[in-house]
Amino acid sequence: MKNKILFITSVLLLFSVSVFSSDKTSRSNSSSGDSLSVISSPDLYPLALKWANEFRAVAPEIKISVMQAAGTEAFSLDDGSDLGFVSQEYFSTLNNESIWKEVVGRDVYVPIFNSGNPFLEEINLQGISSDELSRIFANPDAMNWESLVENASDIPVVFYLLNNETAKAELSEFLATGSSLITGTLVESGKEMVSAIQKDIYGIGFCKLTDILALENQQIADNISLLPIDRNGNGKIDYNEKIYENLNSFSRGVWIGKYPKALYSSIYTVASSKPSKDSEVAFVKWVLTEGQQFITPNGYCDLALNERQSKVDELIVSNVDIATPIKGNAKLKWALIIAAAIVFGGLLVDGVLRSLRNKKEGELVSDRMARSAFNINSVSLLNGLYFDKSHTWAFMEKDGFVKVGIDDFMQHITGAITQVKLKNPGDRILKGDPILTLIQKGKQLTLNAPVSGVIREQNQALSTNAALLNSSPYSEGWIYVIEPSNWVKEIQFLSMADKYKNWLNNEFSRLKDFFSSLALPVKADYAYVILQDGGELSDQILSDLGPEVWAEFQTNFIDNSK
């Protein structure tokens, strides 16, 4: 009887939706999908307006209107706006967990110093902690370089501070001290700050990251360096704190969480639900890609390249077609049917949700039980193949062409591969060039070529069955056939199975250090996928971790292998 009720309820719900739908009159397709209403918090209004104007040039068929919220209390999506742009300050006032949000940029404050500082080497090795800075602000008599860096002299430190409340509040939170204790030479603008530090080799300043970027090339201004922050206060810049070499490393470090959270905040695009209209999705994707170039000129920081792609991949379009509404007195009859259907539907939904929840919990337990330990004995290495440190292999066929693929280690790392991006036959590649992108639900790793040559054939089976890379990495899961151009020389840099196994042993040690030192934003339910009891790594270790961890793995274990 219960099954019959559920069946009838489902039929009623489906039928009532088709009857009461309107011909392109729902919100998802209202305005023919060609109009977009955007509201912005006051601080982001110039940027939102710039985005809208630039997007009109590439998509003139979409009409965008941008409205500025009157103030903190006035910002709301209840006025019918499709999307909003809001800073973290304003977002906190929305206080609505159901709102969809996506980070599109950041507002980052950085400590800077002169690149000609005589203690440059010591500073870069030791870093400076927030506690050390707090102590010398609390004790002006100790405001010298000797108090901050070992082997330095007692030459006074000159602090330059922006004369605005937001900057003072950011610095006060970072130092965990009252703003009244923070004193120094006040400057009125970021430009003035940069100029002062460029002239003072003993100066330290706190300003926006965008203040120190040269407009002509978006690189750090001459004679200016980022002051490395010793987050754990152990007197040295550890491996997982080395993010200050260049802007790309720094941006990635902020994204992954290696930079103090007190010194940056996010700017978001928000909506009442995940974007579904074509115009919404197109605009948000554009903001996350081409639109990033307009963030820095407006005083904010753009996203790291890998972060942009992962966010674009997460956008899922879900359009709903709606039919013509019924008319006349029949509406009342169907209204009653809908009411009844809602009652039964509630029971149905509740049952389904309970079932899914129980199933999910069971899957997590089952997954934890099923996943084995991941160590050198887990990895299959086929004799006769040449292996490269990019976790690829190469094998010369009798016709002189070289077949290449990925090693078994890599598929154990990623877990189930859902999609691949391949190069085309005829493409010329060099050893170390990007050759293949492995994708799992939007998260991705890009592997490099083990040899140079011209791609003559790609494994087309991978486009419809990427899981072959998991099940048969050395046979059915091959990637390309390449006509080599420098085979004799390049095989000297490749390894046979036994030697490669010894190298992989070192990789396992690095893996443990990597996951131990990385500040992972992982729920307790998924802790088991990292380390099992006894300190063993778990198989498919990246599978349940976020795109920021994949990006860090890319940097440390693939890019550094070139």
N, C-alpha and C positions, 0 to 999 in steps of 0.2 A: 504493500500500500504506500509506503514511504517513497519508494522509487517512482511510483506512478505520479504522486504529487509533485515530486521534483521534475519529472518529465513534462507534466502539464504546465508547471510554472515556467520552465525554460521556453516552451513553445509560446506561451502568452507574452513573455518578455520580448522575444524576438519579433513576434507579430505586431505588438504594440509599438515597438521602435519603428518598424517600417511604416505603420499607419500614421504615427504622429510626427514623422520626420518631415522637414520642409525642404523645398527644392533650393538648395544653396542659401538657406536662411539661418543656419546655425552659426555659432561663434567661430567654429573652426574654419568655415568657408565664407563667413560674412565678408562683405566688402570685396567679394570675388577673389579674396586672397591677394589683392593688389594694393591694399592700403595698410598702413602701420601707424599706430599711435604710440608715442614714446614719452614717458615722463622722466625727468632727471632731478636729482638733488641739486641745489644751487651751486655747490662747488664743482660739480661735473658738467654743468650745463654747457660751457664752451666746448668741451670735448664731445659731448653728445651731439651738439649742433654740427660740429665739424664732421663727425662720423656720418650723420644724416646727409649732409651736403655732398660729401665724397661718394657715398653709396648711391645717391641719385644719379651720379655721372655714369656708374657702371650698370645700374638697374633702373633706368628712367620709367619703366612701366609700373614700378612700385612707388606709391605716393606715401611719403613719410611726414608726419607732423610731430614736432618736438615741443613739449611744454615743460616749463621750469616750476618745480614745487616751490611754494611760498616760503617754506621753512621746515624745520625738523618735524614738527607736529603735523604739518600739512602733507608730508610725503605719503602717498597711498596709491595702491593699484585699483582701488574701488571705484575710480572714476571711469573705468572702462578701458584704460590704457592696456595695450598688448604687452609692452615691455617697459622696463625701467632701468636706469643707470643710477647707482647709488654707492656712495662711499661707505666704509665700514662704520663710521660715526652715525650716519643716517640709517644704515641697515639695522643697527641694534635697536632702533626705536620701532621698527616694524613689528618685532616680537611675534612673528607668525611662522610656526614651524612648517606649515603647508606650502609656503612660498618656495618656488623653484629659484635657485640662484646658481650662478657660475662666475668664477673669478675671471676677469678680463684684463686686469692690470694691478699694479701695486704702487703704494706710496712709501718709499724707502728712505730712511735717514742713515747716513754713514759717518763714521769718524774718519778724518783724512789728516795727512801730514805731508811735509815737503819731501820729495824724492831725494833731495840732497842732504837729508838729515845724516849726520856723521855716525849715528847709531842704527842706521838702516838695516844692516845685516842682523844685529841682535834683535831688533824689533820684529823682523819677519820670522825669526826662529822662535822667539819667546811669546810674541803677542802681548796684549795688554788686557787684563780682565776688568770687568765692571767693578769688582771689589777694590782693585788697586786705584782705579779712578775715583771711587767714592772716598777712599781714605785720604787722598791728597786734597780733595775738595773740602773735606771736614777738617783738615789740618794744613792751612795755607803755608805754614813754614816748611812743609815737606813737598811743596809743589815744584819738584825738579825731576830731571830725567833719571837720576840715580834711584829715586823712589819707584820708578816704573820699570826700569830695565837694568838687569845685572850688567856689570862692567861698564856702565855709563857714568858720566860725571854729574856733578851737582848743578849743572847749568839749569836755570829756571825754565819751566814749561810755560808757554803762553797759550791760553785757551781762547779761541774765537767762537762766539755764540751768536746765532741768529736772534735778532730782537723781535721775536714773535712768540705768542703763547703756545701755539701748537708745537713748535720745535722744543721749547722749554719743557713742555709736558712729556714729550717722547723721551728726552734725555733724563728727566727726573724718574720716569718709570724704569728705564734701563739701569740707572744707577741705584734704584731703590732708595732714594734719599729725597729730602724736601727740596723743592725748587729754590728756596731761599739760600741754600748752601752752595748752589751752583753759580759761580761767579767767573767773569772773564771779560774779554774785550768784545763789546757788542758791535755787530755789523748789521746793516739794514737789508742786505740782499745776498743771495747765493753768489752772484757775480763778485760782490765786494769781498765775500768770504774767500773765494778762490784766489783772488788777487792778493789778499793778505797772507795766505799760506804760501803762495808762490814766492813771496819776498822774505818769509821768515822760516829759516831752516829748523828752528826749534819750536815751531807752532803746531798746535793740534786744533782742528775745527770739527764741528758737527753741523752737517747741512743735508739737504736732499741729494740723493744720488744724481738726479737730473741736473743739479747745479754744477757738477764737475765735468759734465760731458761737453765736449767741443761740438758745436752745431754742424760744422762742416763734415765730420766723419763719425760722430757719435761714439768717440773714444774718450778715455779719461784725459783731461787737460794736461798740458805739459807741466812737469815738475810736481805733479800731484799723485799721491799713492793712497790706496785704501789702507787704513790702519787695521791690521789683523786682530781679531778679538779672540782671546783665550777663554772660551766659554766655560770649560770645567775648572779653570783656575789652577792648573798643575804646572804653570810656568813654561809651557811650550805649546807650539801649534802642532797638534796631533794630525795624523793622516786624515781623519774625518773633519778637520777644521780648515783644511787647505782649500779655500775657495776664493782667495784674493789675488790670484795670478792675473786674471783678465776678467772682462765683463761677462763673458759666457759662463765661466766657472762660477762667478759670483751669483749670476741670475739663477743658475741651476741650484746653487747652494741655498738660496732664499726659498726656492720652490720646495726643495726636499726637507727643509727645516733645520739646516745647519747654521742659520743666522739667527741671532736673538730676536724673538717675536716682538719684544718691546720696541724694536726699531723699525718695524714695518706694519702696514695695514693694507687690506685688500680693497679693490673697487670691483663692484659686481654688476652684472646684468641680472635682472630679476623678472619674474612673471608669476601669475597666479598658478600656473601649471607649466610643465615642460612644453616648450614651443612645438606646435604641430602645424600651424599654417605655413604654407610654402614661403610666404614673405617673411615670417618670423625666423624660420630656420635659415633662410638665405642671408638675412641681415646679421644674425648672431655668428654664423660661420664666417662671414666677411670680416666682422669685428675681430674675430679670433685669428684671422690670417692677414689679409691685406690691410685691414684697419689698424693693426698694431703699430704701423709706422707713424701714426698721428698721436700716439700716446705720449712719447717723450717730449715733443714740442709743447705739449699742454701741461707739462710739469709732473707727469707720472711715469712709472717704469713699465715697459712691455714685458710679456711673458717669455720664458725660455722657449727655444724652438720646439723641443720635444713636448713641453707642456701644452703648447698650442695645438699640436697634432692630436695629442691624447684627448683634449677637450672637444675638438671637432669630431673625432671618432665616436665620442659618447653621445653626440646629438642624434637622436633617432626620430625620424619623421613618422607621424601616425595620423594620417588624414582619414576622415570619416565621410562617406558619401551619405547624403540625406535625401529622402524622397519627398513627394508632394504631400501636404497635410490634408486630412479629411475635412469635410465641411458639413454644415447643417446640424440637425439634432443628433446625428450619429456620434457627435463628439461626446455627449453625455454618457452614452452607452460605453464607449471606449474608455472614458474616464473611470467608470466603475471597474472595468476590466483591469485597467492599469493599477488602480488602488489595490485590487485583490492580488494582482501579480506582484506588487511591491511587498505585500505581506509575506507571500510565499517566497519571493525572491530574497527577502532578508534572511529567511531560514536557510535558503540555498547558499547564499554568499557566506553566511556564518559557517555552515558545514564545510564549504570548500576551503575557506581560510584556515579553519582548524586542521583540515586534512593536509593542506600545503605546509602549514607550520610544523605539524608532526613529521611530515615527510622530510622537510628541510633539516629538522633537528636530527632525524635518523640518518640523513645523508652526511651531515657533519661528523657524526659519531662513526658512521661506516667509513667515511673518507679518512678519518684519523687512524682507524684500525687498519685500513687497506694500504695506506702509504707506507712503504718500507723505508728503511734507512738508506741514505744516499752516500756512497763512498766509492773508492776506486774499484771495488769488486762489483759494483753495480754497472760499470761502464764496459760495453762491448767494443773491442778494437780488432778490426779485421786485418790479418796479416796480408801483406802485399800492397796495401794502400800507403800513400804518402800523406801524412797529417800536417796541418798548419796550425799555428797558435791562434788563428782566427776561428778555431773549432770547425774547420772545413777539411775535406780530404780531396785527393786527386789521384787518378789512376790512368795511365796511358794504355789505350786499347791497341790492338794489332794494326789498325789503320793509321796510327800515329796521332789520332785525336785523343784528347784528355777528358775523361768524365769526372765531374766534381760533385760534391754533396756536403752535408753537414755531419759532424760526428755524433756519436750516441750520447756523449756528455751533454751537448747542448739541448737535445730533446728531453733529457732528464731534468734539466734546469727549468725549461719553460713549461713543461706539462703539455697538454693537448694543444696543438697548433691549429688554429681555425682558418687561417688565410695566409697567403704569401703574396709578395710583390716581386715580380721577376723582370729581368732585363729582356730585351728582344734579340732574336737571332740577327746577326750582323753587327751588333754593338761590340766595339773594341774596348777592352778593359786592361788595366795594369794590375799587377799583384798589389794587394792592399786597398784597391778601390772597392767601394760598396758594391755588392753583387746580389744581395738577397735580403729581403725584409720578412722576418717572421712575425706574425700577428696573432694575438690571442685576445679577443674581445676588446679591440681597440688599443691594447698595450703592444709594444713592438720592440724588436731588436733588429739591428741591421748588421749583417755579417760581411766580411771582406773577402776578396778573391784570393785564393791560394797561389794562382799562377796568372801570367799575362797571356793575352791572345784575343781571338775573335770568337764570339759565341756563334756556333753553327746550329745548335738545337737546344730547345728548352723542354723540360719535362711537362708537357701540357696536362698530364694527369693531376699535377699539384694544384692547378687552378680550380678543380672541382673536388679534389680529395687531398687537402693539405695534410691530413692525418697520416699520409704515407711517410712523412718525415719522422713521425713517432714510431710507427710500426716497422718500417724497413728503411732506415737511413742509409744503408749501404747497398741496397738493391733497387726495389721499386721506387724508393724515395730520392733517387738521384736528382740533381738540379739542372745541370747543363752538360752539353758536349762542346768543348772548346778546341779550336785550332791553336795550339800553343805557339808563342813567338819567341820564348826564351827558356825553354824547358830545361836544357842541360844546366844552365846557371842557377835557375830558381829551385831545382830539386835539392840543391845543397843547403837550402834554408828550411827544407821540410824534414819530417822525421818519420821513421818507420814505427810500428806499433810499440815495440819494447821501449825505445827511447821516449816516445810520446807518453807512454804510461808513467814514466818517471817524472816528466814535466807536469802531468795531471796531478800527481801526488802533491806537488807544491801548490797547484791551483786549489785543491781542497783545503789546504791550510789557509790560503788567502781568503777563501770563501767563508770559513768560520770567523776569521778576524773581521771580515766585511760585515757579516750579519750581526756580529757581537757589538760592533762599534756604531752601526747605523741606527739612528733614532727612528725606529719604525712605527708608523701610525697604525698598528695592527690590533684588532679586537682580540680579547682573550680566547675566543672560540677558535681563532686561527693561529694561535701561538704554536701549536703543534707542527704546523707546516714548516717552521723554521728549524727548530732543534728538537729532536726526540730525547727521551730519557737517556742519560749517559753522554749527552753532548753530541750525538750523531746528527748530521744534517738530514733533513727529511726530503724524500723524493718530490719532484715537481715543485721545488722550493719557491719559484716565482709565481706560481699559478694563481694564488689567492692574494698576492701583494699588488699594490697600486702602481700606476704608471710612473710615479716619481722614483720608485725603487728600481723599476726596469731601466729608467734613464740612468740611474746611478750605476747599475750593473753594466750598462752599455759603455759608460765612460771608463770604468775601472778594469773590466775584463775583456772588452773587445777593442775599443779604440786604442787602449794602451798596449795592445799586442802587436801593433803595426811595426 
